[in-house]
């Protein structure tokens, strides 16, 4: 039973977005941390693989980090 269906949907979208980049988890974590994220690299990796759930604000920061890094590759 999933207690946070919206969080799970966001996690799936985030993981898909991450897989569409050429980023390594450590690169993503470094940027996420630099913009205020407080989860560790192992937590981020577990989240992207579906075995850990981040708090809503941390999910949003991770999404933002992927967006920023993904856009930097388009330029």
Helices and strands as residue ranges (DSSP letters): H 5-19, H 25-34, H 41-48, H 56-74
